[in-house]
Amino acid sequence: MAAHLKKRVYEEFSKVVQIPHEEAQAKKLRLSKPSKSAALHVDLCKATNSTDALQYLLQFARKPVEVESVEGVIRILLEHYYKETDNSVRLKIASLLGLLSKTNGFSPDCIVDDAINTLGNEKSHQVLAQLLDTLLVIGSQLPESPAVRLRLIEVACKHLSDTYFGVRNKCLQLLGCLGLVDAPLTKDSNGPSSSSGGARDVQSIISNYFADQDPRVRTAAIKAMLQLHDRGMKIHQIIYDQACRLLSDDYEQVRSAAVQMVWVLSQLYPESIVPIPSSNEEIRLVDDAFGKISHMVSDGSWMVRVQAAKTLRCQLLLMKALQEKLWNVAVPLYLQQNVTATAAAQQILEETYKLEFLYSGLESRQVATIHHVRLQAKALQLILTARTRQGLDLLISSCEKFLQEVESFQRLFLSELPHLQDSFVDKLLELMPRLVSCKPAELVKILQTTLRQSGLLQLRLPEQIHRATATIVEPTGESDNPLKFTSGLVVALDIDATLEHLHDPQNSVKVQVLYPDGQSHVIHPKPGDFRKPGPNRHRLITQVYLSHTAWTEPSQVEVRLLLA
């Protein structure tokens, strides 16, 4: 059946008035952009199922939102959130709420009540964890609003009893980032973690979860306590005993975090006296901590060994390694010291690369200082190589490579050499004619003497230095629905990441996909995949393709961002 349209014609009587040209006023047309919130509302209304809605949300996430449109868009997302029954769609909405709350120029205080209300009837643990993450973003954006922070702390305490580890983790993270150490929480607001003693501060609440049944929660609790320290709060000395016990935890990430906690407390209470176990003797806390962390350098986990070496600080480990009679001791003791010195040298190298490439705002003199420390670490590595006696050919090539490093330093930092008088590299340059002609054994002996006579240069960082960060927004890793693909074929995975204080990310940032069997692929995003929503901030929106042979059960595929 066809429908015919009829066009009606209306007659209007009109009167024509002639306006002189000089009296006629010019009229201006105002052009306005279509409303982002209206467009999103239309798209979500068109969705006939959860898959469509998720696709519309993914498409919307790739488009920038002007600050004046943010609140309207958030209202539309919240409206759809309450109607949506699919967990994956609600999870994506919760993720978008957090992302939009970070928009430059937008103050999220107008959506605090709405964001908190979403927690009320949420049944999915993964969605709940994402909503708590959004609340953390909101609280971090409102540092001058103690009333908001207190409300969010109470919300975190209320959900600390959740059975899902991800929810407890987010609650602890929220307490660490927003908790007020001098504002006791009442018994009513503590939830199940409250004791009958009444008011308690945030540190005692967090420390309760050092003994949580899930190792991921124990790790999150230690990191939350470290976050309090980073924010300038003095950690109670009573935490030291708990942190020491965690050094023997079965889970390597717990031990790694505990190493950091022990070190922090040793700096806060160095002269405090603690008992030596199974003895009537006592020792200074700083010495006790040093002994315990030194012991962790030989931990069975590579992660813990690296963290222990890192925590002991580059200067402390290097000078300790140089001051021992490392090369004049009995073989069993020598082997243990060699392991310590090797770990120290490797960790120093890693730290120098992080300082050079993960921070923006460094000046030439500071970069020269970093390279100088790196050169000292490589000298220590060369000495250790000589002591392991792995063959003359390896030693000769190592010596040649080191001398090339010294020459490279001279070329790169020629203008900074006047500021490096009496330093390690200054002494090496004086000895260069002798070094290039001597035998490897003599070169190693000279390096050993020069290292012992040289200290580490003081690295003074400028006020405007910024640490480069990268945060993967999508995928969240919290989805209830695993991604499925057929063996040998490919499936597209959307990547959405925020990059802060990165210079030239188009050439320096890559995406790595790590499969369960250890295979990995590195993908170079296209320049057009990078957007710049604000100063010193980039957003990467791209797709990577997953493909692999078959495996027998669901497994984790890891996605990482690499800095080239």
C-alpha atoms as one frame of an Amber mdcrd trajectory, in Angstrom:
protein
   0.000   0.000   0.000   1.541   3.256  -1.088   1.250   6.447   0.865   0.788
   9.643  -1.079   1.796  12.995   0.286  -0.382  15.965  -0.510   1.036  19.414
  -0.479  -1.229  22.149   0.821  -0.822  25.698  -0.308  -1.674  28.498   2.086
  -2.328  31.964   0.849  -1.114  34.803   2.981  -1.891  38.448   2.617   1.143
  40.591   3.069   2.083  44.220   3.032   5.337  45.330   1.462   7.185  48.170
   3.196  10.148  49.814   1.537  12.964  50.519   4.068  15.588  53.037   3.033
  19.049  51.458   2.618  20.643  53.515   5.399  17.982  52.394   7.914  18.253
  48.699   7.192  20.027  46.776   9.954  22.379  43.950   9.234  21.365  40.615
  10.750  23.953  38.119  12.019  23.543  34.363  11.784  24.775  32.333  14.733
  26.168  28.925  13.882  26.226  26.380  16.709  27.667  22.897  16.895  25.212
  20.028  17.286  24.889  18.972  20.930  27.091  16.004  21.845  24.614  14.902
  24.507  21.700  15.023  22.044  23.664  13.026  19.472  24.588  10.421  22.068
  20.965  10.217  23.254  19.763   9.615  19.690  22.387   6.902  19.125  21.576
   5.078  22.364  17.853   5.248  21.593  18.533   3.655  18.209  20.276   0.694
  19.843  18.098  -2.405  19.642  20.345  -4.569  21.828  23.333  -4.331  24.161
  25.820  -5.016  21.351  24.571  -1.989  19.429  24.697   0.182  22.544  28.272
  -0.919  23.248  29.314  -0.097  19.677  27.760   3.378  19.907  29.597   3.979
  23.187  32.916   2.811  21.720  32.447   5.114  18.734  31.521   8.006  21.012
  34.606   7.415  23.188  36.851   8.131  20.188  35.451  11.642  19.742  36.625
  14.651  21.780  34.000  16.309  24.008  34.090  20.072  24.618  34.103  21.123
  28.256  30.713  22.827  27.946  29.127  19.558  26.757  30.585  17.259  29.418
  27.852  17.567  32.037  25.086  17.006  29.479  26.838  13.925  28.121  27.306
  12.536  31.642  23.566  13.029  32.347  22.668  11.054  29.214  25.107   8.280
  30.174  23.669   8.073  33.687  20.131   7.927  32.312  21.058   5.026  30.052
  23.049   3.350  32.851  19.927   2.883  34.970  18.009   1.395  32.032  20.758
  -0.964  30.873  20.707  -4.613  31.970  23.901  -5.757  30.253  26.968  -5.686
  32.511  29.467  -4.925  29.724  27.518  -1.826  28.638  27.250  -0.538  32.207
  30.962  -1.212  32.641  31.737   0.915  29.580  29.468   3.708  30.822  31.217
   3.655  34.199  34.579   3.893  32.422  33.376   6.846  30.311  32.151   8.686
  33.412  35.675   8.601  34.816  37.249   9.619  31.532  34.894  12.578  31.068
  35.475  13.712  34.660  39.128  14.351  33.763  38.247  16.784  30.956  40.343
  19.950  31.247  38.254  22.808  32.627  35.412  20.609  33.919  34.687  20.472
  37.647  32.965  17.175  38.556  31.441  18.468  41.809  28.074  18.707  40.018
  27.950  14.923  39.467  29.246  13.649  42.822  25.787  12.721  44.150  24.806
  10.973  40.907  28.056   9.014  40.765  27.668   7.826  44.359  24.027   6.855
  43.757  25.022   4.480  40.951  26.597   2.194  43.539  23.304   1.591  45.321
  21.751  -1.152  43.204  24.763  -2.382  41.252  25.057  -6.178  41.372  28.070
  -6.708  39.117  31.340  -6.698  41.061  33.334  -5.621  37.994  31.045  -2.666
  37.315  31.151  -1.728  40.987  34.960  -1.694  40.882  34.887   0.577  37.820
  32.414   2.949  39.484  34.718   3.206  42.499  37.546   4.029  40.120  35.401
   6.834  38.701  34.811   8.153  42.219  38.575   8.129  42.732  38.984  10.267
  39.604  36.315  12.685  40.825  37.881  12.968  44.268  41.328  13.571  42.754
  39.872  16.403  40.646  38.436  18.118  43.745  41.389  18.420  46.161  39.971
  21.574  47.774  36.691  19.953  48.790  37.161  18.048  52.085  33.420  17.380
  52.341  33.460  15.469  49.043  36.601  13.565  50.021  35.049  12.528  53.335
  31.921  11.246  51.569  34.033   9.214  49.155  36.091   7.778  52.022  32.870
   6.661  53.712  31.750   5.010  50.459  35.082   3.171  50.239  34.820   1.942
  53.839  31.282   0.718  53.208  32.379  -1.489  50.284  35.570  -2.859  51.828
  33.657  -5.990  52.822  32.795  -6.860  49.200  33.615 -10.461  48.262  35.296
  -9.476  44.974  38.999  -8.632  45.298  38.749  -5.919  42.617  36.232  -3.934
  44.668  38.350  -4.192  47.832  41.401  -3.109  45.815  39.651   0.016  44.513
  38.403   0.894  47.993  41.925   0.668  49.380  43.291   2.718  46.492  40.646
   5.362  47.163  41.582   5.454  50.863  45.247   5.816  49.997  44.670   8.648
  47.533  41.990  10.570  49.434  42.203   9.450  53.080  42.799  12.082  55.774
  45.105  10.660  58.408  44.046  13.155  61.065  40.313  12.728  60.489  39.154
   9.611  62.417  36.343   7.618  60.897  33.425   6.750  63.126  32.341   3.265
  63.932  29.281   3.674  61.711  31.279   4.662  58.658  33.873   1.902  59.009
  31.517  -0.884  58.072  32.613  -4.447  58.898  36.244  -3.380  59.310  35.400
  -1.279  62.363  36.435  -2.430  65.772  34.352  -1.936  68.860  36.844   0.672
  69.982  35.055   3.519  68.169  36.904   6.059  66.056  39.923   4.884  64.026
  42.127   6.575  61.481  42.578   5.556  57.877  45.967   3.897  58.508  44.533
   1.319  60.897  41.735   0.536  58.431  44.185  -0.015  55.576  46.574  -2.085
  57.720  43.710  -4.485  58.544  43.925  -5.656  54.927  47.606  -6.589  55.191
  46.206  -9.947  56.300  43.471 -10.253  53.642  42.968 -13.749  52.227  43.616
 -12.525  48.667  47.271 -11.614  47.912  46.146  -8.965  45.412  44.300  -7.180
  48.209  47.304  -7.468  50.532  49.407  -5.833  47.814  46.811  -3.095  47.302
  46.752  -2.398  51.049  50.529  -1.885  51.195  50.433   0.353  48.118  47.609
   2.398  49.662  49.745   2.948  52.761  52.669   3.983  50.560  50.341   6.405
  48.799  49.555   8.041  52.150  53.297   8.449  52.669  53.756   9.961  49.195
  51.070  12.502  50.059  53.074  13.653  53.077  51.437  11.665  55.865  53.674
  10.110  58.502  53.109   6.376  58.718  52.771   4.982  62.252  55.816   3.070
  63.491  53.584   0.176  64.548  53.243  -0.689  60.850  56.936  -1.742  60.760
  56.384  -5.129  62.398  53.499  -5.915  60.045  55.548  -4.916  57.004  58.470
  -7.118  58.125  56.170 -10.132  58.435  54.978  -9.536  54.867  58.563  -9.932
  53.602  58.006 -13.693  53.920  54.581 -13.697  52.206  53.998 -16.489  49.670
  53.057 -13.973  46.960  55.926 -12.169  45.210  54.051  -8.894  44.648  53.261
  -8.688  48.365  56.944  -9.174  49.224  57.966  -6.579  46.654  55.572  -3.960
  48.071  56.605  -4.876  51.639  60.237  -4.094  50.771  59.184  -0.536  49.889
  57.159  -0.216  53.090  60.059  -1.370  55.279  62.379   1.120  53.607  59.948
   4.036  54.081  59.621   3.304  57.793  63.390   3.005  58.174  63.677   6.572
  56.875  60.932   7.844  59.173  62.224   6.189  62.375  65.942   5.469  61.769
  67.073   5.814  65.392  64.225   3.838  66.950  65.352   0.677  68.731  63.836
  -2.694  67.789  64.563  -6.148  69.279  66.516  -8.754  67.363  64.354 -11.913
  67.051  65.464 -14.878  69.162  67.883 -12.680  71.059  68.027 -10.308  74.007
  69.872  -7.744  71.926  68.483  -4.644  70.239  69.334  -2.769  67.052  68.524
   0.516  65.366  65.477   0.283  63.100  67.421   1.601  60.081  70.083  -1.127
  60.512  67.437  -3.798  60.999  65.672  -2.669  57.828  68.902  -2.596  55.842
  69.678  -6.163  56.863  66.200  -7.390  55.974  66.156  -5.655  52.584  69.682
  -6.855  51.781  68.456 -10.390  52.458  65.642  -9.845  49.909  68.241  -9.236
  47.167  68.617 -13.047  47.085  64.838 -13.691  47.029  63.603 -16.453  44.752
  61.556 -13.978  42.715  63.243 -11.760  40.127  60.655  -9.060  40.815  61.476
  -8.978  44.528  65.248  -9.010  43.913  64.951  -5.994  41.614  62.703  -4.137
  44.050  65.086  -4.823  46.928  68.033  -3.508  44.949  66.049  -0.481  43.810
  64.862   0.311  47.322  68.359   0.298  48.773  69.024   3.225  46.440  71.703
   3.471  43.782  74.233   5.362  45.858  73.935   3.174  48.942  74.348  -0.084
  47.056  77.142   1.159  44.824  79.210   2.565  47.681  78.626  -0.523  49.819
  79.716  -2.767  46.952  82.880  -0.696  46.451  83.754  -0.484  50.148  83.687
  -4.286  50.794  86.860  -6.221  50.129  84.785  -7.601  47.218  87.828  -8.932
  45.444  89.808 -10.165  48.436  87.453 -12.447  50.356  86.825 -16.158  50.620
  84.959 -17.743  47.711  81.546 -18.415  49.423  81.359 -14.844  50.751  82.633
 -13.509  47.405  79.819 -15.211  45.496  77.121 -13.646  47.703  78.728 -10.192
  47.451  79.065 -10.600  43.691  75.326 -11.237  43.394  74.607  -8.111  45.440
  76.941  -5.914  43.397  75.628  -7.297  40.086  72.037  -6.573  41.115  73.077
  -3.101  42.230  74.795  -2.266  38.938  71.844  -3.533  36.879  69.342  -1.594
  38.965  71.400   1.597  38.706  71.366   1.263  34.906  67.601   0.766  34.871
  67.067   3.794  37.103  69.214   6.034  34.885  67.238   5.072  31.785  63.986
   5.770  33.622  65.256   9.172  34.763  66.361  10.104  31.260  63.365   8.946
  29.263  60.407   9.026  31.685  60.805  12.659  32.713  60.362  15.853  30.728
  61.984  19.180  31.590  65.522  17.888  32.257  68.348  20.251  31.351  71.644
  19.279  29.692  73.598  19.282  32.973  71.100  16.941  34.618  71.207  14.562
  31.647  75.014  14.623  31.877  74.814  13.690  35.575  72.516  10.769  34.761
  74.910   9.542  32.058  77.781   9.900  34.523  76.083   7.587  37.042  75.347
   5.178  34.179  79.038   5.162  33.250  79.970   4.307  36.852  77.502   1.408
  36.844  78.964   0.098  33.576  82.454   0.322  35.060  81.267  -1.787  37.997
  79.733  -4.302  35.548  83.068  -4.518  33.713  84.933  -5.195  36.968  82.442
  -7.939  37.850  82.782  -9.429  34.360  86.539  -9.671  34.891  86.016 -11.421
  38.240  83.672 -14.060  36.804  86.408 -15.194  34.392  84.088 -15.937  31.486
  86.911 -15.805  28.937  89.474 -13.348  27.616  87.568 -12.585  24.406  84.497
 -11.433  26.348  86.668  -9.280  28.625  88.487  -7.651  25.682  85.217  -6.805
  23.895  83.730  -5.472  27.171  86.778  -3.223  27.686  86.569  -1.883  24.124
  82.875  -1.172  24.512  83.446   0.665  27.792  86.142   2.885  26.278  83.709
   3.734  23.463  81.170   4.751  26.123  83.721   7.131  27.673  84.508   8.708
  24.285  80.788   9.028  23.544  80.251  10.797  26.874  83.002  13.292  25.997
  81.400  14.068  22.619  77.857  14.396  23.968  78.638  16.534  27.005  81.719
  18.510  25.979  80.141  21.773  27.218  79.399  20.220  30.631  82.903  18.846
  31.309  84.061  22.035  33.135  81.333  21.324  35.704  82.543  17.730  36.177
  86.043  18.411  37.516  87.501  15.669  39.733  84.586  13.415  38.848  84.893
   9.788  37.744  84.706  10.646  34.048  87.137  13.556  34.450  89.740  11.191
  35.899  89.109   8.638  33.154  89.635  11.235  30.424  92.973  12.178  31.994
  93.977   8.509  31.943  92.589   7.847  28.440  95.986   7.560  26.634  97.006
   4.902  29.130  93.644   3.103  29.095  93.539   2.594  25.320  96.991   0.958
  25.293  96.975  -1.169  28.463  95.930  -4.792  28.872  92.378  -5.661  30.058
  93.549  -6.746  33.531  95.366  -3.438  34.071  92.345  -1.447  32.793  90.069
  -3.245  35.261  92.482  -2.484  38.098  92.541   1.221  37.147  88.736   1.336
  36.990  88.485  -0.302  40.421  90.813   2.291  41.964  89.138   5.229  40.193
  85.680   4.119  41.269  86.733   3.877  44.888  88.194   7.378  44.747  85.108
   8.906  43.097  81.726   9.668  44.609  78.351  10.028  42.909  77.433  13.425
  41.519  74.489  15.196  43.175  71.495  15.249  40.843  69.515  18.446  41.357
  66.165  18.228  39.586  64.385  21.363  38.296  61.037  22.423  39.730  59.283
  22.027  36.379  60.164  18.375  35.889  57.242  16.078  35.050  57.062  12.303
  35.015  55.674  10.774  31.854  52.691   8.494  32.463  50.473   6.271  30.331
  47.077   4.953  31.438  45.159   2.330  29.456  41.480   3.263  29.674  40.225
   0.564  27.323  40.351  -2.426  27.650  39.658  -2.247  31.377  40.540  -5.845
  32.202  37.343  -6.073  34.258  34.853  -7.299  31.648  32.504 -10.172  32.468
  32.596 -11.267  28.810  35.900 -12.778  27.597  37.053 -11.871  24.087  36.768
 -14.883  21.782  38.511 -15.508  18.467  39.083 -18.489  16.188  42.534 -20.069
  16.026  44.483 -18.675  13.090  42.076 -15.806  12.473  42.192 -12.270  13.822
  39.982 -10.201  16.097  40.206  -6.427  16.572  40.809  -5.029  20.053  40.078
  -1.363  20.728  42.798   0.485  22.629  42.119   3.815  24.368  44.942   5.322
  26.439  45.832   8.660  28.030  49.445   9.842  27.760  50.829  12.618  29.976
  54.065  14.615  29.530  55.371  12.508  26.664  57.535  14.129  24.009  56.758
  13.034  20.440  54.501  10.059  21.321  53.820   9.394  17.625  57.375   8.095
  17.295  58.076   6.843  20.808  54.947   4.924  21.912  54.209   1.369  20.830
  51.613  -1.228  21.856  52.723  -4.692  22.955  50.426  -7.716  23.047  51.716
 -10.543  25.256  50.155 -14.007  24.838  49.960 -16.727  27.536  52.797 -18.766
  25.985  55.195 -15.822  26.182  54.960 -14.795  22.530  54.520 -11.083  21.961
  53.754  -8.669  19.148  54.725  -5.004  19.037  52.447  -2.670  17.081  53.331
   0.840  15.890  50.174   3.012  16.020  49.547   5.352  13.095  50.275   9.068
  13.667  46.566   9.768  13.136  45.701   7.582  16.150  47.128  10.236  18.488
  45.042  13.225  19.561  46.044  16.182  21.750  43.102  17.252  23.992  45.269
  19.552  26.107  48.799  20.778  26.821  51.269  17.981  27.680  48.480  15.463
  27.180  47.794  13.032  24.336  45.153  10.421  23.765  45.830   7.231  21.824
  42.795   5.636  20.177  43.727   2.711  17.985  43.018  -0.929  17.194  45.306
  -3.930  17.474  44.630  -7.327  15.971  44.910 -10.486  18.052  45.758 -13.803
  16.421  47.204 -17.023  17.812  47.117 -20.770  17.634  44.614 -22.630  19.800
  44.891 -23.107  23.554  42.713 -25.334  25.710  41.160 -22.923  28.226  40.500
 -19.175  28.692  43.741 -17.337  29.374  44.925 -13.795  29.993  46.244 -11.733
  27.080  48.264  -8.772  28.301  48.307  -5.372  26.593  51.118  -2.941  27.396
  52.314   0.465  26.234  56.032   0.670  25.483  58.262   3.723  25.334  60.806
   3.274  22.542
